[in-house]
Structures are given as C-alpha cells and as structure tokens.
Amino acid sequence: MLWPAILLPAGLTPQSAGAAPYGQNDDQAQSTMSNDITRFSHLMMFGVILTGVLSCWATTISRHFPTMATSYNLTAATGALMVSACMVACTGAKVLYGILSDRAGNKTTLHVLSAAILPGLSLAMTSRVSVILIGAALMTGMAGVGIVRICKELFPAEDGCIRPSR
C-alpha cells in the first residue's frame, strides 16, 4: 500500500519517530545511541550532501544537452550528437571503471571520476563551440557511470547511519 509522505512518521532519529534503524534490534539500540551522537561530523554530512547533489547533477545533465545546444545558438542536431556521445562514453566507461575499481580500488576510481567530470561540466557550461561541447559530453558521460556504486562503497549505510569506509 502506498502512503502519502505527509502521513509517514518523521523525526530526527528513528527512535523519536517510534522506530529503530534497519538491521538493529532493541539491545543494540540502547548501546549504540550515545556513540553515534558523539561521532557525528558536520563536515562529513556536508560531504555526503555535496556528493549526493553532484551525483544527481552529473547523471541527469545529459538529458538537457539538446536544450543547452539550442540556447547556445547551435542546432538541435548538435545537442542530439552530444547526447549520443555521452551515452557511448557511458557504455564504454562501465567496463573501464569496473576494471579500474577492481585493480586500484574505489577511492582511486572516485578520483578518476572526479577528474573526468569537473572539466566536462566546466566546458559544457562555458564553451559555445560545438566540437568542445561534444568533448564535454564525452567526459560527462564517462563520469556519470559509476558514481552511485562508488559512493555506496565509500559511504556504507550500517545501522541506519552513514559512516565513511576506511
């Protein structure tokens, strides 16, 4: 049964809403509650929010390439070519990042993703030349592939709390 979100209980902690975090029984709830509050880091929370926003932005910007191209006074065909380049890079990068993640680890792969996405997004926002925009679409497509999986590996959800992996 689907409930409107307004009817669901909400609270700052699961205990304030009358619930427990997933995977946690009542014995663990009392012993870990005080430890989780003292280990809360505002910087880590900012990093998680920033990662979430950038992940959503990187994976959905390709749908806006045709509109971006027409707003830059280029043809819609250039925007469609940008989408095609992004999807081709996305398909090829899945294999590349899988191999890199297996051999070098998730943190190194995340650095490679960041190195691919930041110039791609910067070029997509600042350039008005069609060839550079297609290259930016290639870089953006390479970066939008493994962000969710790698973020899941780096920030695992255990007992309802987000903790960085070491």
Secondary structure as GFF3:
##gff-version 3
##sequence-region A 1 166
A	DSSP	three_ten_helix	5	7	.	.	.	ID=ss1
A	DSSP	three_ten_helix	14	17	.	.	.	ID=ss2
A	DSSP	alpha_helix	26	38	.	.	.	ID=ss3
A	DSSP	alpha_helix	42	60	.	.	.	ID=ss4
A	DSSP	three_ten_helix	61	64	.	.	.	ID=ss5
A	DSSP	alpha_helix	65	71	.	.	.	ID=ss6
A	DSSP	alpha_helix	76	104	.	.	.	ID=ss7
A	DSSP	alpha_helix	106	126	.	.	.	ID=ss8
A	DSSP	alpha_helix	130	143	.	.	.	ID=ss9
A	DSSP	alpha_helix	147	154	.	.	.	ID=ss10
A	DSSP	beta_strand	157	158	.	.	.	ID=ss11
A	DSSP	beta_strand	161	162	.	.	.	ID=ss12
###
